[in-house]
Amino acid sequence: MGVYVVENGEKVHIPAYQIQPVDTTGAGDTFNGAFAYFIAKQHPLVEACHFANAAAALSTLKKGAQNGMPSKEELFQFIH
C-alpha cells in the first residue's frame, strides 16, 4: 500500500518498500518521528513522507522498537 498524502489539492501515492520485515514493532513511531524531523527541517510535505516511509520500512528489518529505529545515515544509505 504505502502512503497517501494530499498537497495543494493533489493526491500523491508513495508506494510501500518491498521488503521482508523481521518485526513491525515501532514502525509507526519511526514513521511519525522521521516525518516530524523532516517537517521541522522544513522539507516539503511529500519529501518528508518519502523519508518517513523509508524510515518505517527500514525499522522493520531489525527486532524491537528501539533497535529497529534507523539512524539518519542508515536512512540515507537505504534510500540511495
Jmol script that loads the backbone (N, CA, C; Angstrom):
load data "model"
ATOM      1  N   MET A   1       0.826  -1.177   0.000  1.00  0.00           N
ATOM      2  CA  MET A   1       0.000   0.000   0.000  1.00  0.00           C
ATOM      3  C   MET A   1       0.881   1.254   0.000  1.00  0.00           C
ATOM      4  N   GLY A   2       1.492   1.606   1.108  1.00  0.00           N
ATOM      5  CA  GLY A   2       2.331   2.785   1.147  1.00  0.00           C
ATOM      6  C   GLY A   2       1.677   3.951   1.853  1.00  0.00           C
ATOM      7  N   VAL A   3       1.960   5.148   1.353  1.00  0.00           N
ATOM      8  CA  VAL A   3       1.491   6.383   1.971  1.00  0.00           C
ATOM      9  C   VAL A   3       0.729   7.194   0.933  1.00  0.00           C
ATOM     10  N   TYR A   4      -0.389   7.756   1.346  1.00  0.00           N
ATOM     11  CA  TYR A   4      -1.119   8.717   0.530  1.00  0.00           C
ATOM     12  C   TYR A   4      -1.060  10.060   1.233  1.00  0.00           C
ATOM     13  N   VAL A   5      -0.780  11.102   0.471  1.00  0.00           N
ATOM     14  CA  VAL A   5      -0.722  12.447   1.035  1.00  0.00           C
ATOM     15  C   VAL A   5      -1.344  13.400   0.025  1.00  0.00           C
ATOM     16  N   VAL A   6      -2.019  14.427   0.516  1.00  0.00           N
ATOM     17  CA  VAL A   6      -2.605  15.445  -0.351  1.00  0.00           C
ATOM     18  C   VAL A   6      -1.863  16.746  -0.105  1.00  0.00           C
ATOM     19  N   GLU A   7      -1.311  17.277  -1.181  1.00  0.00           N
ATOM     20  CA  GLU A   7      -0.601  18.551  -1.098  1.00  0.00           C
ATOM     21  C   GLU A   7      -1.087  19.445  -2.231  1.00  0.00           C
ATOM     22  N   ASN A   8      -1.498  20.645  -1.867  1.00  0.00           N
ATOM     23  CA  ASN A   8      -2.025  21.610  -2.846  1.00  0.00           C
ATOM     24  C   ASN A   8      -3.149  21.001  -3.678  1.00  0.00           C
ATOM     25  N   GLY A   9      -3.996  20.206  -3.023  1.00  0.00           N
ATOM     26  CA  GLY A   9      -5.138  19.600  -3.696  1.00  0.00           C
ATOM     27  C   GLY A   9      -4.801  18.394  -4.552  1.00  0.00           C
ATOM     28  N   GLU A  10      -3.545  18.013  -4.607  1.00  0.00           N
ATOM     29  CA  GLU A  10      -3.122  16.872  -5.423  1.00  0.00           C
ATOM     30  C   GLU A  10      -2.841  15.668  -4.526  1.00  0.00           C
ATOM     31  N   LYS A  11      -3.464  14.529  -4.847  1.00  0.00           N
ATOM     32  CA  LYS A  11      -3.248  13.292  -4.094  1.00  0.00           C
ATOM     33  C   LYS A  11      -1.992  12.603  -4.630  1.00  0.00           C
ATOM     34  N   VAL A  12      -1.059  12.310  -3.749  1.00  0.00           N
ATOM     35  CA  VAL A  12       0.202  11.681  -4.123  1.00  0.00           C
ATOM     36  C   VAL A  12       0.301  10.336  -3.409  1.00  0.00           C
ATOM     37  N   HIS A  13       0.666   9.297  -4.158  1.00  0.00           N
ATOM     38  CA  HIS A  13       0.873   7.969  -3.573  1.00  0.00           C
ATOM     39  C   HIS A  13       2.370   7.679  -3.529  1.00  0.00           C
ATOM     40  N   ILE A  14       2.841   7.299  -2.360  1.00  0.00           N
ATOM     41  CA  ILE A  14       4.225   6.878  -2.170  1.00  0.00           C
ATOM     42  C   ILE A  14       4.162   5.383  -1.882  1.00  0.00           C
ATOM     43  N   PRO A  15       4.601   4.545  -2.814  1.00  0.00           N
ATOM     44  CA  PRO A  15       4.452   3.098  -2.639  1.00  0.00           C
ATOM     45  C   PRO A  15       5.262   2.549  -1.464  1.00  0.00           C
ATOM     46  N   ALA A  16       4.783   1.450  -0.925  1.00  0.00           N
ATOM     47  CA  ALA A  16       5.495   0.753   0.141  1.00  0.00           C
ATOM     48  C   ALA A  16       6.767   0.130  -0.425  1.00  0.00           C
ATOM     49  N   TYR A  17       7.769   0.028   0.417  1.00  0.00           N
ATOM     50  CA  TYR A  17       9.004  -0.667   0.027  1.00  0.00           C
ATOM     51  C   TYR A  17       8.745  -2.166   0.055  1.00  0.00           C
ATOM     52  N   GLN A  18       9.255  -2.873  -0.924  1.00  0.00           N
ATOM     53  CA  GLN A  18       9.103  -4.316  -0.998  1.00  0.00           C
ATOM     54  C   GLN A  18      10.242  -4.963  -0.212  1.00  0.00           C
ATOM     55  N   ILE A  19       9.979  -5.259   1.036  1.00  0.00           N
ATOM     56  CA  ILE A  19      10.981  -5.821   1.940  1.00  0.00           C
ATOM     57  C   ILE A  19      10.397  -7.025   2.644  1.00  0.00           C
ATOM     58  N   GLN A  20      11.236  -7.769   3.316  1.00  0.00           N
ATOM     59  CA  GLN A  20      10.797  -8.885   4.154  1.00  0.00           C
ATOM     60  C   GLN A  20      10.964  -8.457   5.612  1.00  0.00           C
ATOM     61  N   PRO A  21       9.891  -7.973   6.254  1.00  0.00           N
ATOM     62  CA  PRO A  21      10.022  -7.464   7.620  1.00  0.00           C
ATOM     63  C   PRO A  21      10.376  -8.570   8.615  1.00  0.00           C
ATOM     64  N   VAL A  22      11.159  -8.194   9.601  1.00  0.00           N
ATOM     65  CA  VAL A  22      11.519  -9.084  10.697  1.00  0.00           C
ATOM     66  C   VAL A  22      10.592  -8.823  11.884  1.00  0.00           C
ATOM     67  N   ASP A  23      10.318  -7.547  12.160  1.00  0.00           N
ATOM     68  CA  ASP A  23       9.481  -7.150  13.300  1.00  0.00           C
ATOM     69  C   ASP A  23       8.913  -5.758  13.011  1.00  0.00           C
ATOM     70  N   THR A  24       7.603  -5.642  13.029  1.00  0.00           N
ATOM     71  CA  THR A  24       6.976  -4.355  12.716  1.00  0.00           C
ATOM     72  C   THR A  24       6.766  -3.470  13.950  1.00  0.00           C
ATOM     73  N   THR A  25       7.197  -3.952  15.113  1.00  0.00           N
ATOM     74  CA  THR A  25       7.059  -3.161  16.332  1.00  0.00           C
ATOM     75  C   THR A  25       7.799  -1.831  16.181  1.00  0.00           C
ATOM     76  N   GLY A  26       7.108  -0.757  16.394  1.00  0.00           N
ATOM     77  CA  GLY A  26       7.731   0.562  16.345  1.00  0.00           C
ATOM     78  C   GLY A  26       7.757   1.216  14.981  1.00  0.00           C
ATOM     79  N   ALA A  27       7.251   0.551  13.956  1.00  0.00           N
ATOM     80  CA  ALA A  27       7.293   1.132  12.605  1.00  0.00           C
ATOM     81  C   ALA A  27       6.479   2.421  12.523  1.00  0.00           C
ATOM     82  N   GLY A  28       5.326   2.449  13.165  1.00  0.00           N
ATOM     83  CA  GLY A  28       4.506   3.665  13.159  1.00  0.00           C
ATOM     84  C   GLY A  28       5.178   4.807  13.906  1.00  0.00           C
ATOM     85  N   ASP A  29       5.789   4.477  15.038  1.00  0.00           N
ATOM     86  CA  ASP A  29       6.516   5.500  15.796  1.00  0.00           C
ATOM     87  C   ASP A  29       7.703   6.023  14.990  1.00  0.00           C
ATOM     88  N   THR A  30       8.371   5.128  14.286  1.00  0.00           N
ATOM     89  CA  THR A  30       9.500   5.536  13.448  1.00  0.00           C
ATOM     90  C   THR A  30       9.026   6.457  12.333  1.00  0.00           C
ATOM     91  N   PHE A  31       7.901   6.097  11.689  1.00  0.00           N
ATOM     92  CA  PHE A  31       7.333   6.949  10.643  1.00  0.00           C
ATOM     93  C   PHE A  31       7.055   8.338  11.206  1.00  0.00           C
ATOM     94  N   ASN A  32       6.355   8.384  12.340  1.00  0.00           N
ATOM     95  CA  ASN A  32       5.980   9.676  12.934  1.00  0.00           C
ATOM     96  C   ASN A  32       7.199  10.505  13.311  1.00  0.00           C
ATOM     97  N   GLY A  33       8.197   9.867  13.891  1.00  0.00           N
ATOM     98  CA  GLY A  33       9.407  10.582  14.289  1.00  0.00           C
ATOM     99  C   GLY A  33      10.159  11.140  13.095  1.00  0.00           C
ATOM    100  N   ALA A  34      10.318  10.317  12.063  1.00  0.00           N
ATOM    101  CA  ALA A  34      11.024  10.773  10.860  1.00  0.00           C
ATOM    102  C   ALA A  34      10.237  11.884  10.163  1.00  0.00           C
ATOM    103  N   PHE A  35       8.921  11.713  10.088  1.00  0.00           N
ATOM    104  CA  PHE A  35       8.081  12.729   9.469  1.00  0.00           C
ATOM    105  C   PHE A  35       8.216  14.064  10.212  1.00  0.00           C
ATOM    106  N   ALA A  36       8.118  14.014  11.535  1.00  0.00           N
ATOM    107  CA  ALA A  36       8.231  15.237  12.335  1.00  0.00           C
ATOM    108  C   ALA A  36       9.601  15.885  12.151  1.00  0.00           C
ATOM    109  N   TYR A  37      10.649  15.072  12.110  1.00  0.00           N
ATOM    110  CA  TYR A  37      12.004  15.599  11.936  1.00  0.00           C
ATOM    111  C   TYR A  37      12.131  16.340  10.603  1.00  0.00           C
ATOM    112  N   PHE A  38      11.695  15.710   9.517  1.00  0.00           N
ATOM    113  CA  PHE A  38      11.871  16.325   8.206  1.00  0.00           C
ATOM    114  C   PHE A  38      10.948  17.522   7.994  1.00  0.00           C
ATOM    115  N   ILE A  39       9.773  17.505   8.588  1.00  0.00           N
ATOM    116  CA  ILE A  39       8.901  18.686   8.537  1.00  0.00           C
ATOM    117  C   ILE A  39       9.538  19.826   9.333  1.00  0.00           C
ATOM    118  N   ALA A  40      10.090  19.515  10.506  1.00  0.00           N
ATOM    119  CA  ALA A  40      10.752  20.543  11.322  1.00  0.00           C
ATOM    120  C   ALA A  40      11.958  21.139  10.603  1.00  0.00           C
ATOM    121  N   LYS A  41      12.604  20.340   9.756  1.00  0.00           N
ATOM    122  CA  LYS A  41      13.746  20.815   8.969  1.00  0.00           C
ATOM    123  C   LYS A  41      13.279  21.513   7.691  1.00  0.00           C
ATOM    124  N   GLN A  42      11.974  21.713   7.587  1.00  0.00           N
ATOM    125  CA  GLN A  42      11.330  22.459   6.507  1.00  0.00           C
ATOM    126  C   GLN A  42      11.443  21.795   5.133  1.00  0.00           C
ATOM    127  N   HIS A  43      11.461  20.461   5.118  1.00  0.00           N
ATOM    128  CA  HIS A  43      11.365  19.736   3.856  1.00  0.00           C
ATOM    129  C   HIS A  43       9.917  19.798   3.383  1.00  0.00           C
ATOM    130  N   PRO A  44       9.696  19.756   2.076  1.00  0.00           N
ATOM    131  CA  PRO A  44       8.319  19.728   1.572  1.00  0.00           C
ATOM    132  C   PRO A  44       7.563  18.503   2.102  1.00  0.00           C
ATOM    133  N   LEU A  45       6.253  18.619   2.208  1.00  0.00           N
ATOM    134  CA  LEU A  45       5.407  17.563   2.766  1.00  0.00           C
ATOM    135  C   LEU A  45       5.634  16.210   2.094  1.00  0.00           C
ATOM    136  N   VAL A  46       5.603  16.175   0.776  1.00  0.00           N
ATOM    137  CA  VAL A  46       5.751  14.907   0.055  1.00  0.00           C
ATOM    138  C   VAL A  46       7.139  14.308   0.306  1.00  0.00           C
ATOM    139  N   GLU A  47       8.154  15.135   0.318  1.00  0.00           N
ATOM    140  CA  GLU A  47       9.518  14.646   0.583  1.00  0.00           C
ATOM    141  C   GLU A  47       9.620  14.090   2.003  1.00  0.00           C
ATOM    142  N   ALA A  48       9.024  14.772   2.970  1.00  0.00           N
ATOM    143  CA  ALA A  48       9.023  14.287   4.350  1.00  0.00           C
ATOM    144  C   ALA A  48       8.335  12.934   4.444  1.00  0.00           C
ATOM    145  N   CYS A  49       7.270  12.754   3.684  1.00  0.00           N
ATOM    146  CA  CYS A  49       6.570  11.460   3.661  1.00  0.00           C
ATOM    147  C   CYS A  49       7.431  10.368   3.022  1.00  0.00           C
ATOM    148  N   HIS A  50       8.187  10.714   1.986  1.00  0.00           N
ATOM    149  CA  HIS A  50       9.111   9.742   1.375  1.00  0.00           C
ATOM    150  C   HIS A  50      10.127   9.266   2.412  1.00  0.00           C
ATOM    151  N   PHE A  51      10.738  10.207   3.119  1.00  0.00           N
ATOM    152  CA  PHE A  51      11.725   9.856   4.137  1.00  0.00           C
ATOM    153  C   PHE A  51      11.092   9.026   5.250  1.00  0.00           C
ATOM    154  N   ALA A  52       9.930   9.437   5.718  1.00  0.00           N
ATOM    155  CA  ALA A  52       9.257   8.727   6.805  1.00  0.00           C
ATOM    156  C   ALA A  52       8.869   7.314   6.382  1.00  0.00           C
ATOM    157  N   ASN A  53       8.398   7.158   5.164  1.00  0.00           N
ATOM    158  CA  ASN A  53       8.032   5.853   4.633  1.00  0.00           C
ATOM    159  C   ASN A  53       9.251   4.930   4.609  1.00  0.00           C
ATOM    160  N   ALA A  54      10.370   5.452   4.150  1.00  0.00           N
ATOM    161  CA  ALA A  54      11.605   4.663   4.092  1.00  0.00           C
ATOM    162  C   ALA A  54      12.092   4.321   5.499  1.00  0.00           C
ATOM    163  N   ALA A  55      12.022   5.264   6.421  1.00  0.00           N
ATOM    164  CA  ALA A  55      12.468   5.013   7.794  1.00  0.00           C
ATOM    165  C   ALA A  55      11.630   3.915   8.442  1.00  0.00           C
ATOM    166  N   ALA A  56      10.322   3.963   8.232  1.00  0.00           N
ATOM    167  CA  ALA A  56       9.436   2.942   8.797  1.00  0.00           C
ATOM    168  C   ALA A  56       9.754   1.572   8.208  1.00  0.00           C
ATOM    169  N   ALA A  57       9.955   1.515   6.898  1.00  0.00           N
ATOM    170  CA  ALA A  57      10.298   0.239   6.257  1.00  0.00           C
ATOM    171  C   ALA A  57      11.611  -0.294   6.814  1.00  0.00           C
ATOM    172  N   LEU A  58      12.585   0.557   6.900  1.00  0.00           N
ATOM    173  CA  LEU A  58      13.900   0.170   7.405  1.00  0.00           C
ATOM    174  C   LEU A  58      13.814  -0.323   8.849  1.00  0.00           C
ATOM    175  N   SER A  59      12.943   0.282   9.631  1.00  0.00           N
ATOM    176  CA  SER A  59      12.812  -0.100  11.046  1.00  0.00           C
ATOM    177  C   SER A  59      12.301  -1.525  11.219  1.00  0.00           C
ATOM    178  N   THR A  60      11.639  -2.071  10.212  1.00  0.00           N
ATOM    179  CA  THR A  60      11.083  -3.422  10.330  1.00  0.00           C
ATOM    180  C   THR A  60      12.116  -4.510  10.030  1.00  0.00           C
ATOM    181  N   LEU A  61      13.305  -4.123   9.652  1.00  0.00           N
ATOM    182  CA  LEU A  61      14.330  -5.111   9.296  1.00  0.00           C
ATOM    183  C   LEU A  61      15.118  -5.615  10.502  1.00  0.00           C
ATOM    184  N   LYS A  62      14.876  -5.020  11.686  1.00  0.00           N
ATOM    185  CA  LYS A  62      15.531  -5.448  12.925  1.00  0.00           C
ATOM    186  C   LYS A  62      14.464  -5.731  13.974  1.00  0.00           C
ATOM    187  N   LYS A  63      14.810  -6.523  14.960  1.00  0.00           N
ATOM    188  CA  LYS A  63      13.878  -6.817  16.052  1.00  0.00           C
ATOM    189  C   LYS A  63      13.853  -5.675  17.064  1.00  0.00           C
ATOM    190  N   GLY A  64      12.643  -5.368  17.525  1.00  0.00           N
ATOM    191  CA  GLY A  64      12.470  -4.393  18.589  1.00  0.00           C
ATOM    192  C   GLY A  64      12.264  -2.980  18.091  1.00  0.00           C
ATOM    193  N   ALA A  65      11.564  -2.201  18.900  1.00  0.00           N
ATOM    194  CA  ALA A  65      11.250  -0.823  18.523  1.00  0.00           C
ATOM    195  C   ALA A  65      12.484   0.069  18.559  1.00  0.00           C
ATOM    196  N   GLN A  66      13.229   0.034  19.648  1.00  0.00           N
ATOM    197  CA  GLN A  66      14.407   0.900  19.752  1.00  0.00           C
ATOM    198  C   GLN A  66      15.532   0.428  18.842  1.00  0.00           C
ATOM    199  N   ASN A  67      15.761  -0.867  18.795  1.00  0.00           N
ATOM    200  CA  ASN A  67      16.824  -1.397  17.934  1.00  0.00           C
ATOM    201  C   ASN A  67      16.529  -1.176  16.458  1.00  0.00           C
ATOM    202  N   GLY A  68      15.248  -1.165  16.119  1.00  0.00           N
ATOM    203  CA  GLY A  68      14.869  -1.024  14.724  1.00  0.00           C
ATOM    204  C   GLY A  68      14.926   0.394  14.194  1.00  0.00           C
ATOM    205  N   MET A  69      14.847   1.377  15.072  1.00  0.00           N
ATOM    206  CA  MET A  69      14.816   2.763  14.616  1.00  0.00           C
ATOM    207  C   MET A  69      16.153   3.120  13.953  1.00  0.00           C
ATOM    208  N   PRO A  70      16.123   3.477  12.663  1.00  0.00           N
ATOM    209  CA  PRO A  70      17.376   3.734  11.953  1.00  0.00           C
ATOM    210  C   PRO A  70      17.969   5.110  12.275  1.00  0.00           C
ATOM    211  N   SER A  71      19.265   5.198  12.106  1.00  0.00           N
ATOM    212  CA  SER A  71      19.926   6.500  12.196  1.00  0.00           C
ATOM    213  C   SER A  71      19.693   7.248  10.884  1.00  0.00           C
ATOM    214  N   LYS A  72      19.977   8.535  10.893  1.00  0.00           N
ATOM    215  CA  LYS A  72      19.836   9.331   9.670  1.00  0.00           C
ATOM    216  C   LYS A  72      20.760   8.780   8.578  1.00  0.00           C
ATOM    217  N   GLU A  73      21.964   8.360   8.956  1.00  0.00           N
ATOM    218  CA  GLU A  73      22.917   7.814   7.993  1.00  0.00           C
ATOM    219  C   GLU A  73      22.386   6.514   7.378  1.00  0.00           C
ATOM    220  N   GLU A  74      21.821   5.637   8.222  1.00  0.00           N
ATOM    221  CA  GLU A  74      21.234   4.395   7.710  1.00  0.00           C
ATOM    222  C   GLU A  74      20.080   4.690   6.757  1.00  0.00           C
ATOM    223  N   LEU A  75      19.283   5.677   7.104  1.00  0.00           N
ATOM    224  CA  LEU A  75      18.153   6.050   6.261  1.00  0.00           C
ATOM    225  C   LEU A  75      18.620   6.533   4.893  1.00  0.00           C
ATOM    226  N   PHE A  76      19.571   7.447   4.874  1.00  0.00           N
ATOM    227  CA  PHE A  76      20.054   7.971   3.589  1.00  0.00           C
ATOM    228  C   PHE A  76      20.728   6.886   2.753  1.00  0.00           C
ATOM    229  N   GLN A  77      21.441   5.978   3.414  1.00  0.00           N
ATOM    230  CA  GLN A  77      22.071   4.866   2.699  1.00  0.00           C
ATOM    231  C   GLN A  77      21.007   3.943   2.103  1.00  0.00           C
ATOM    232  N   PHE A  78      19.933   3.693   2.850  1.00  0.00           N
ATOM    233  CA  PHE A  78      18.830   2.836   2.393  1.00  0.00           C
ATOM    234  C   PHE A  78      18.149   3.442   1.171  1.00  0.00           C
ATOM    235  N   ILE A  79      17.940   4.747   1.187  1.00  0.00           N
ATOM    236  CA  ILE A  79      17.237   5.429   0.090  1.00  0.00           C
ATOM    237  C   ILE A  79      18.100   5.491  -1.162  1.00  0.00           C
ATOM    238  N   HIS A  80      19.391   5.723  -0.980  1.00  0.00           N
ATOM    239  CA  HIS A  80      20.267   5.886  -2.136  1.00  0.00           C
ATOM    240  C   HIS A  80      20.909   4.596  -2.427  1.00  0.00           C
TER     241      HIS A  80
END
end "model"
wireframe off; spacefill off
backbone 0.3
color backbone group
